[in-house]
Amino acid sequence: MTLILSNEDVDKLLTMPECIDALEEAYVELAEGRGITRTRSDCITPTKRPDAVYGLKSMDGVCPKLGVGAVRINSDIVTFPKKGNTVVREKVPAAPGNRWVGLVLLFSVDNGEPLAIMPDGVMQRMRVGATNGLGIKYLARENAETVGILGSGWQAGSQLMAACAVRDIKEIRCFSPTRANREAFAGEMTEMLGVEVRAVDQPEDAIKGADIAMCSSSSLDHIFFAPWVKTGMHMTSIKRPEIEMDALRKADRVVIHNHDEKPIHVMTRDLANAENAKDQGWNSVGDLDFAKLPTLPDLIVGRAQGRQSDREITCFLNNIGLGYQFAAVGAAVIKKAKDGGLGHELPTDWFTEDVHP
């Protein structure tokens, strides 16, 4: 039988500490060359909406130790509006019912069968948070207790969940451009985390005095700047352009997620794409040599050094997501789903065939 899960099911099943543990274990296999991951690829074409593009995104990976291979697919209508002083990448809920489209397919390494199918929303949010949480675990000061976060959207919540899972956080300050959004986010996260999250009026007010400075935005432009970097700080971002190059240069230690510099972009001829514009999106980190920087798996297995003193400035740059993450986290989800009887089972014969593919 093939298990069908909803985002609501995944939300019930997956806690942040479990997600962190699943990735930490799986990254050991990735670092040793047993686990594998494929570079994300995006097929980008025009769509009927003149201010948007259509993107078909896929990424995959296999974790042999857990017996799971994963494919994550997104079918997106994407716009690039300007909000305040920055250009953002914004997916439009254009599918019937004003919904987005993203799926995770999990397969057995042992016999190839489809194990489970589920939307990607909750899992992708949690795996991004957990990845940055591992960066904090290995790079932030042990006594770090204050967080400043730039962003108040879907991803920002899991960033705070992860920070609180790996450090004893006592104070959180949040800034995003829209007052109503940041105030609603502060109230929601205060209740969820049991730690006061205070909305502030300027980004500098969020970052000033923070032990951990977090960026969690959809911006294709920089939102974190060099004058804000202080001794002993840990900087963390969920996408490449958020931290400006001058701020990265102030770090004593920079760790990236993976050596892939950018996705594979296959585009309709002459199609303009804001993500690839000069000094924006994937081209926003100047002369940073990704090939020479240590990765998070290197850090976890001890191949790269973590923080060496309380005075060091450290940075984790979550530069690109991995299909491998969905194999690792998906394995944990389907085990708990089967143990707890969640989801719906469909005949595996519906998804297999009796002719040679």
ChimeraX attribute file (.defattr): number of C-alpha atoms within 10 A of each C-alpha:
attribute: neighborCount
match mode: 1-to-1
recipient: residues
	/A:1	15
	/A:2	20
	/A:3	20
	/A:4	19
	/A:5	20
	/A:6	17
	/A:7	14
	/A:8	12
	/A:9	16
	/A:10	23
	/A:11	14
	/A:12	13
	/A:13	17
	/A:14	20
	/A:15	15
	/A:16	21
	/A:17	15
	/A:18	16
	/A:19	25
	/A:20	25
	/A:21	16
	/A:22	22
	/A:23	22
	/A:24	19
	/A:25	15
	/A:26	23
	/A:27	24
	/A:28	19
	/A:29	18
	/A:30	20
	/A:31	18
	/A:32	12
	/A:33	10
	/A:34	14
	/A:35	21
	/A:36	18
	/A:37	20
	/A:38	16
	/A:39	21
	/A:40	20
	/A:41	18
	/A:42	20
	/A:43	15
	/A:44	21
	/A:45	18
	/A:46	16
	/A:47	13
	/A:48	9
	/A:49	11
	/A:50	8
	/A:51	12
	/A:52	20
	/A:53	20
	/A:54	19
	/A:55	22
	/A:56	16
	/A:57	19
	/A:58	23
	/A:59	23
	/A:60	24
	/A:61	24
	/A:62	27
	/A:63	24
	/A:64	19
	/A:65	13
	/A:66	19
	/A:67	17
	/A:68	24
	/A:69	29
	/A:70	30
	/A:71	20
	/A:72	26
	/A:73	22
	/A:74	18
	/A:75	18
	/A:76	22
	/A:77	25
	/A:78	20
	/A:79	20
	/A:80	20
	/A:81	15
	/A:82	12
	/A:83	11
	/A:84	9
	/A:85	11
	/A:86	15
	/A:87	20
	/A:88	20
	/A:89	17
	/A:90	15
	/A:91	19
	/A:92	15
	/A:93	14
	/A:94	13
	/A:95	12
	/A:96	7
	/A:97	7
	/A:98	8
	/A:99	10
	/A:100	17
	/A:101	17
	/A:102	18
	/A:103	16
	/A:104	25
	/A:105	21
	/A:106	29
	/A:107	22
	/A:108	18
	/A:109	18
	/A:110	10
	/A:111	8
	/A:112	13
	/A:113	16
	/A:114	22
	/A:115	22
	/A:116	25
	/A:117	21
	/A:118	22
	/A:119	22
	/A:120	20
	/A:121	19
	/A:122	19
	/A:123	22
	/A:124	19
	/A:125	16
	/A:126	24
	/A:127	25
	/A:128	24
	/A:129	26
	/A:130	30
	/A:131	24
	/A:132	25
	/A:133	29
	/A:134	24
	/A:135	30
	/A:136	26
	/A:137	20
	/A:138	18
	/A:139	27
	/A:140	31
	/A:141	23
	/A:142	14
	/A:143	11
	/A:144	20
	/A:145	18
	/A:146	21
	/A:147	25
	/A:148	28
	/A:149	28
	/A:150	26
	/A:151	26
	/A:152	24
	/A:153	15
	/A:154	14
	/A:155	20
	/A:156	23
	/A:157	22
	/A:158	23
	/A:159	29
	/A:160	24
	/A:161	20
	/A:162	27
	/A:163	27
	/A:164	21
	/A:165	19
	/A:166	20
	/A:167	18
	/A:168	14
	/A:169	21
	/A:170	14
	/A:171	14
	/A:172	24
	/A:173	23
	/A:174	26
	/A:175	27
	/A:176	23
	/A:177	17
	/A:178	13
	/A:179	13
	/A:180	11
	/A:181	15
	/A:182	24
	/A:183	18
	/A:184	12
	/A:185	23
	/A:186	24
	/A:187	14
	/A:188	13
	/A:189	21
	/A:190	14
	/A:191	11
	/A:192	12
	/A:193	15
	/A:194	11
	/A:195	16
	/A:196	17
	/A:197	25
	/A:198	19
	/A:199	24
	/A:200	19
	/A:201	14
	/A:202	13
	/A:203	20
	/A:204	16
	/A:205	15
	/A:206	24
	/A:207	26
	/A:208	16
	/A:209	17
	/A:210	25
	/A:211	23
	/A:212	26
	/A:213	25
	/A:214	30
	/A:215	27
	/A:216	25
	/A:217	25
	/A:218	21
	/A:219	26
	/A:220	26
	/A:221	21
	/A:222	22
	/A:223	18
	/A:224	25
	/A:225	15
	/A:226	15
	/A:227	10
	/A:228	15
	/A:229	23
	/A:230	19
	/A:231	15
	/A:232	21
	/A:233	25
	/A:234	28
	/A:235	29
	/A:236	29
	/A:237	24
	/A:238	26
	/A:239	21
	/A:240	24
	/A:241	26
	/A:242	28
	/A:243	25
	/A:244	18
	/A:245	18
	/A:246	15
	/A:247	16
	/A:248	23
	/A:249	12
	/A:250	18
	/A:251	21
	/A:252	15
	/A:253	20
	/A:254	21
	/A:255	25
	/A:256	25
	/A:257	23
	/A:258	23
	/A:259	16
	/A:260	17
	/A:261	16
	/A:262	18
	/A:263	17
	/A:264	14
	/A:265	14
	/A:266	13
	/A:267	15
	/A:268	11
	/A:269	8
	/A:270	6
	/A:271	11
	/A:272	13
	/A:273	15
	/A:274	17
	/A:275	20
	/A:276	15
	/A:277	13
	/A:278	11
	/A:279	15
	/A:280	21
	/A:281	25
	/A:282	21
	/A:283	17
	/A:284	22
	/A:285	20
	/A:286	13
	/A:287	8
	/A:288	13
	/A:289	10
	/A:290	17
	/A:291	12
	/A:292	8
	/A:293	17
	/A:294	19
	/A:295	23
	/A:296	28
	/A:297	25
	/A:298	22
	/A:299	21
	/A:300	20
	/A:301	17
	/A:302	11
	/A:303	13
	/A:304	14
	/A:305	15
	/A:306	20
	/A:307	20
	/A:308	13
	/A:309	11
	/A:310	14
	/A:311	13
	/A:312	20
	/A:313	25
	/A:314	29
	/A:315	29
	/A:316	29
	/A:317	25
	/A:318	21
	/A:319	21
	/A:320	20
	/A:321	22
	/A:322	22
	/A:323	23
	/A:324	28
	/A:325	28
	/A:326	30
	/A:327	32
	/A:328	30
	/A:329	25
	/A:330	29
	/A:331	24
	/A:332	19
	/A:333	26
	/A:334	23
	/A:335	12
	/A:336	16
	/A:337	21
	/A:338	11
	/A:339	9
	/A:340	10
	/A:341	10
	/A:342	18
	/A:343	19
	/A:344	13
	/A:345	14
	/A:346	13
	/A:347	10
	/A:348	15
	/A:349	12
	/A:350	10
	/A:351	11
	/A:352	12
	/A:353	9
	/A:354	6
	/A:355	5
	/A:356	4
	/A:357	5
